Amino acid sequence: MDLGVTGRVALVTAASKGLGRASAVALAQEGAKVVICARGAEALADAEAELGSYTEALAVPADVTDPAVPASLVAAAVERFGRLDIVVANAGGPPAGRSLDVDDAQLEAAVNANLLTSVRLVREAVPHLRQQGWGRICLITSSSIKQPIPTLALSNTARTGLWAWAKTAAGDLFDDGITLNLACPGSHATERMKAIALPRGPLGDPADFGRVVAFLCSEPAKFISGSTVLVDGAHSVGLV
Ligand SMILES: NC(=O)c1ccc[n+]([C@@H]2O[C@H](COP(=O)([O-])OP(=O)(O)OC[C@H]3O[C@@H](n4cnc5c(N)ncnc54)[C@H](OP(=O)(O)O)[C@@H]3O)[C@@H](O)[C@H]2O)c1
C-alpha cells in the first residue's frame, strides 16, 4: 500500500529512542522528510544517522517540555524543508506513582509534559497545515487512557485530559483537511518499559507501532480523525 507521504515533511518529537524514533523511521521509510528532537545528543545523532539512510533528516537537540520549544521546532522544520505536513507529538512518560501519593508539583509537571506540550505543538503547526489544506497529527499517548494503570496516576490523569482536548480539536480541524488521532500504546519493548518495569503481558515491537503511526499520518487515513487507536495486544478489556 502506498501511504502517499513521499516528500511530505514530518516533525516527530521525543524521537531519539523508543516509540517516537520508530514512528520517525516508519515515516522516513515511506519517503517523508523528518525532523526529530530529543535532549541527549548521542542517541539523537544515532537516530539522525538511521533516518538519513532513508530520507532527508534534521535532528534538533531540545527539551520538548520547555514551552518555547514547540514553536522553535515548527520553525526549524519550515526553515529547513519549506513546509510542514505531519506532526507526531511524543514526550517522555511521567514517573510512577499511585493516585494519593502524587503531589501538586508532580501533577503539574505531568500535565505540562503529557498534555500541554502536545497542545502547543498542534497550535504552532496548524497554521502551516491549514495553509496547504492537508495535515496529519498523531499524538502518542498510552493505553492507560482507556484502562487506567493503578501505579501510573500521573500518566492516567494528564493523558485523558489530552484525549478530551484532542477529541474537541479534531472536529475543529477536519474541514481544513487535517486529521488528529491518538495512538495509544500498551507495553512495548523500549527503554521506558525497562525503566518502569511494568510489562503487562507480551511486549509489542516498537517498529510495528511506528508503522501504525505512519498509517494514521497517511493519505488513505484521511477519514480517520478523533480516533484513539489502541496498540496493546488486546490488553485493555473495556468496550469504549
Ligand atoms: N513503551 C511503552 O510500552 C509505552 C506504553 C505506554 C505509553 N508509553 C509512552 O510513550 C512515550 C514514549 O515511550 P518510550 O517507551 O518510547 O520511551 P523511551 O524509550 O524512554 O524513549 C523516550 C524518547 O523521548 C525522548 N525524550 C524524553 N523526554 C524528552 C523531552 N522532555 N524532550 C525531548 N525528548 C524527550 C528521549 O530522549 P532524551 O531522554 O534524550 O530526551 C527518547 O528519545 C512515553 O510518553 C511513554 O510513557 C510507552
The ligand as a Gaussian input file, in Angstrom:
#p B3LYP/6-31G(d) Opt

LIG

0 1
 N        6.970000       1.794000      25.823000
 C        5.757000       1.501000      26.253000
 O        5.421000       0.348000      26.449000
 C        4.753000       2.613000      26.487000
 C        3.442000       2.271000      26.856000
 C        2.520000       3.275000      27.054000
 C        2.893000       4.597000      26.916000
 N        4.176000       4.902000      26.566000
 C        4.528000       6.313000      26.454000
 O        5.051000       6.564000      25.155000
 C        6.028000       7.595000      25.251000
 C        7.339000       7.097000      24.659000
 O        7.756000       5.997000      25.427000
 P        9.031000       5.120000      25.037000
 O        8.810000       3.812000      25.670000
 O        9.301000       5.211000      23.607000
 O       10.184000       5.902000      25.853000
 P       11.785000       5.795000      25.709000
 O       12.176000       4.523000      25.086000
 O       12.292000       6.130000      27.073000
 O       12.161000       6.974000      24.699000
 C       11.800000       8.288000      25.030000
 C       12.323000       9.221000      23.962000
 O       11.828000      10.529000      24.225000
 C       12.935000      11.420000      24.419000
 N       12.509000      12.388000      25.424000
 C       12.122000      12.124000      26.687000
 N       11.813000      13.267000      27.316000
 C       12.026000      14.268000      26.414000
 C       11.895000      15.686000      26.479000
 N       11.492000      16.281000      27.598000
 N       12.196000      16.416000      25.385000
 C       12.604000      15.804000      24.252000
 N       12.740000      14.471000      24.123000
 C       12.458000      13.715000      25.207000
 C       14.077000      10.541000      24.857000
 O       15.336000      11.153000      24.603000
 P       16.070000      12.048000      25.741000
 O       15.810000      11.378000      27.050000
 O       17.498000      12.069000      25.312000
 O       15.441000      13.410000      25.652000
 C       13.843000       9.344000      23.956000
 O       14.274000       9.624000      22.644000
 C        6.139000       7.960000      26.722000
 O        5.304000       9.065000      26.998000
 C        5.622000       6.730000      27.418000
 O        5.112000       6.994000      28.697000
 C        5.106000       3.950000      26.361000

